[in-house]
Structures are given as C-alpha cells and as structure tokens.
C-alpha cells in the first residue's frame, strides 16, 4: 500500500534503499536542494566582488573590486580594505617619523597589468613628540587592474576561460601604543562578462573606491624648491594643479607673514622622507599663480643628502577631507 500523509520515510540496507517507493520523490527533492545549495555557495565564493576576510591582531582586511565581472582589455579597480580596531591606525606611503607603509604584491594572470596604489589623504598622527602619517578607521588602497586582451578561444587555451583570477599578498603595521606587524593572502576570481555585455559594476564597492580616487588631495611632483638658512620652500604652479582643484580657488595673498593670507584650509604631507622636521609648522600661502609651503630642515639631515636632493615631492590636502 502507498503511504498516507504522516507516514514515516526511512532508509534501510547498505545501499540506503527506501522501504517505501512513495518516499523516492522526497529523496530526490532532498538531493536536488542540497546540490542547488552547494552550487549557489560555490558561485558566491568563486565569483564575488570581495575575498574572504582575513582577521589579524587588531585589524581585519579583505580584497574587493569595483566590478562583478570583467572584459578583456578593460581596466577596473581592485582595492585592499583595512579595518583596524578603534584607536589603532595603519600608515601612509610616507609613514612619517616612525612606522611602515602598507605594501602590496600582486600575482596576476599572464598579460594582465597592475598599477600603483592610489593613496587616500592621510591624517597627521602625533605620538610622543613624533609625527606619523596614516589612517584610523576603514581605509581603501585602490589599484588599477587591466586584464589581457584575449578572445574567447585564447581564454580557453590559457585556462582563463573560467574567470579572471587575482591574488594579493599584503603586509602592514597596525599601531596604538604598541605596533604589531601583520600580513594577509587574498584571492578573488571574477567571471568574464558575456560577449557584447559591459562589465557589471559592484554597487557597494565601486562608489567607495571612487571616493578615494576623487578625494580632495593634490600631488605636486616635480615642484620647484629652494633651501636657504635651514628652510626648504616648495613652489607649485597653479597651472599644474587639477582643473577645478580647491587648492587654487581661495586664499590668495602676497605676504607669507600675514596670517590672513595663509591657506589655513590646506595641509601639506611630504612624500620625500628624512629631509624636513614633520613636527614643525608648515605654513602654506599663495602668491599670484603660485602655491608655496615652507618647512624646516631636519637637524640631523646630512649636508650630502640635502646637496644631493633633486626633487621634493608631497601632497596638498584640503583640511576636513578624507
């Protein structure tokens, strides 16, 4: 007789045959649901816009991307996300008087290209009379990634047909009153977009990465500088700044000694290390079409190092911008 509602379905024997044939559909449904669950979990792991999180002492980290799918030859952004505990911080590309910058080492498929990190505007962090440059809170370090230009046949031949694989090795230093070095290994595979379809933008990470890239900071590589009486004066032409940059929009003045002419809305963070005193004020002012900053030389900077200085690079940051 066929089982009625409420009858139990049990298995028996080494081959797990159902005692009642009416239980066979139930068994198939269980197998199907299990297979579907595993498929969905596997797809979420292999093709996602972020890697699994790495938890290290006083910090969490992950690898994320601005897209959920990629196209051959079309660049996108990947980023390391660092989330230190409250009151702990990581470091900028110039860490300052102490500390170590975060370092990224990429492993990309053959023919792919990776750029340099885009560093957010740093904070000035004072610790025991020393000045460091770094970040509290969540920080993204974006890098432009460009997949190789491969047609579908070449993708299959190179094994790239299953997706575009990213691998990142990162090392950092996280500090409060003590410092702890950390590292993480991250992997992430993105699927290729369907032929004729655009890359899928990741709605969560793409805007956050864009905020870093469009942040209100202005590098001034190759700016002119002079050294006199132990003071370095950097001079940047406003023509070299980005169009519409807030650095060139207010605070014009002609007198470096007048506080009303000083650009109090700006900060300057040197990239060239071990030359100027970071704990000393670095006044910024505008003269005509020039933006100037003054910094005191370090007392222990060697005369040879100063004489050999060919460039002094740094970043202007609008105060209150992160």
NORWOKA-V401332 format. One record per residue. RES is the residue in three letters. D_LAST is the distance of its C-alpha to the last C-alpha in Angstrom with 2 decimals. Layout:
res;d_last
RES;D_LAST
RES;D_LAST
This chain:
res;d_last
UNK;73.76
UNK;70.15
UNK;67.87
UNK;67.23
UNK;64.03
UNK;63.16
UNK;65.00
UNK;63.11
UNK;61.99
UNK;62.53
UNK;62.66
UNK;65.52
UNK;66.66
UNK;64.99
UNK;63.82
UNK;62.24
UNK;64.43
UNK;64.18
UNK;67.37
UNK;67.26
UNK;66.60
UNK;64.90
UNK;61.98
UNK;61.17
UNK;58.89
UNK;56.89
UNK;56.51
UNK;55.32
UNK;52.76
UNK;51.38
UNK;51.22
UNK;49.52
UNK;46.86
UNK;46.19
UNK;45.94
UNK;43.60
UNK;41.32
UNK;41.21
UNK;40.58
UNK;37.61
UNK;36.13
UNK;36.71
UNK;35.12
UNK;31.99
UNK;31.72
UNK;32.54
UNK;30.73
UNK;27.36
UNK;23.78
UNK;22.89
UNK;24.84
UNK;26.23
UNK;23.97
UNK;24.59
UNK;24.72
UNK;24.78
UNK;24.98
UNK;21.94
UNK;19.85
UNK;20.17
UNK;19.45
UNK;20.41
UNK;20.60
UNK;19.69
UNK;20.34
UNK;19.51
UNK;23.26
UNK;26.18
UNK;28.75
UNK;29.05
UNK;31.42
UNK;33.10
UNK;31.51
UNK;28.46
UNK;25.04
UNK;22.36
UNK;19.17
UNK;19.30
UNK;16.56
UNK;16.83
UNK;15.13
UNK;15.01
UNK;15.27
UNK;16.33
UNK;18.28
UNK;17.04
UNK;16.81
UNK;16.90
UNK;14.46
UNK;14.57
UNK;14.26
UNK;12.78
UNK;15.41
UNK;16.57
UNK;16.70
UNK;18.00
UNK;21.28
UNK;21.63
UNK;20.32
UNK;20.29
UNK;17.90
UNK;17.86
UNK;20.60
UNK;21.42
UNK;25.00
UNK;25.90
UNK;29.37
UNK;29.89
UNK;33.10
UNK;35.36
UNK;34.34
UNK;30.68
UNK;27.96
UNK;24.55
UNK;21.95
UNK;19.58
UNK;16.23
UNK;13.17
UNK;10.77
UNK;6.97
UNK;5.55
UNK;7.30
UNK;8.25
UNK;11.75
UNK;14.09
UNK;17.61
UNK;20.52
UNK;24.10
UNK;23.81
UNK;21.81
UNK;18.25
UNK;16.21
UNK;12.90
UNK;11.30
UNK;9.47
UNK;10.66
UNK;10.91
UNK;11.06
UNK;9.86
UNK;11.25
UNK;12.97
UNK;14.59
UNK;17.92
UNK;20.27
UNK;23.65
UNK;26.80
UNK;29.90
UNK;33.29
UNK;35.38
UNK;38.05
UNK;40.62
UNK;41.66
UNK;44.69
UNK;42.71
UNK;40.17
UNK;43.06
UNK;44.69
UNK;41.65
UNK;40.89
UNK;37.68
UNK;39.23
UNK;37.91
UNK;34.26
UNK;31.57
UNK;30.83
UNK;27.67
UNK;27.76
UNK;25.01
UNK;25.56
UNK;22.54
UNK;22.63
UNK;20.13
UNK;20.34
UNK;19.08
UNK;19.68
UNK;20.19
UNK;23.41
UNK;24.78
UNK;23.42
UNK;24.49
UNK;24.47
UNK;24.14
UNK;24.73
UNK;25.03
UNK;26.98
UNK;25.84
UNK;27.92
UNK;27.48
UNK;29.99
UNK;29.38
UNK;32.44
UNK;33.53
UNK;33.38
UNK;36.83
UNK;38.52
UNK;37.66
UNK;34.71
UNK;31.03
UNK;28.45
UNK;27.28
UNK;23.58
UNK;22.04
UNK;20.89
UNK;18.62
UNK;16.82
UNK;16.97
UNK;14.53
UNK;11.91
UNK;12.57
UNK;12.54
UNK;8.99
UNK;8.09
UNK;11.00
UNK;10.37
UNK;6.81
UNK;7.42
UNK;8.72
UNK;12.48
UNK;14.76
UNK;18.09
UNK;20.61
UNK;24.12
UNK;23.51
UNK;26.61
UNK;26.94
UNK;29.81
UNK;30.82
UNK;33.18
UNK;34.27
UNK;31.66
UNK;28.72
UNK;26.66
UNK;25.63
UNK;23.39
UNK;24.05
UNK;22.08
UNK;23.80
UNK;22.00
UNK;24.01
UNK;22.03
UNK;18.66
UNK;17.61
UNK;19.57
UNK;18.00
UNK;15.24
UNK;14.11
UNK;15.05
UNK;18.65
UNK;18.96
UNK;19.63
UNK;20.82
UNK;23.82
UNK;26.16
UNK;29.02
UNK;29.14
UNK;26.90
UNK;28.64
UNK;27.89
UNK;24.96
UNK;25.01
UNK;24.36
UNK;21.43
UNK;17.96
UNK;16.44
UNK;13.42
UNK;12.45
UNK;11.95
UNK;13.66
UNK;13.39
UNK;16.78
UNK;17.51
UNK;21.20
UNK;22.09
UNK;24.78
UNK;25.52
UNK;23.80
UNK;23.41
UNK;19.82
UNK;20.90
UNK;22.27
UNK;20.62
UNK;19.49
UNK;20.26
UNK;19.15
UNK;21.47
UNK;22.86
UNK;26.49
UNK;27.66
UNK;25.94
UNK;24.44
UNK;21.23
UNK;22.12
UNK;20.74
UNK;23.13
UNK;23.02
UNK;25.88
UNK;27.46
UNK;27.74
UNK;31.18
UNK;31.90
UNK;30.82
UNK;34.06
UNK;35.76
UNK;36.19
UNK;32.49
UNK;31.76
UNK;34.71
UNK;33.68
UNK;30.11
UNK;29.92
UNK;26.26
UNK;23.26
UNK;19.97
UNK;16.43
UNK;13.06
UNK;12.17
UNK;8.66
UNK;8.65
UNK;8.28
UNK;6.56
UNK;3.77
UNK;0.00
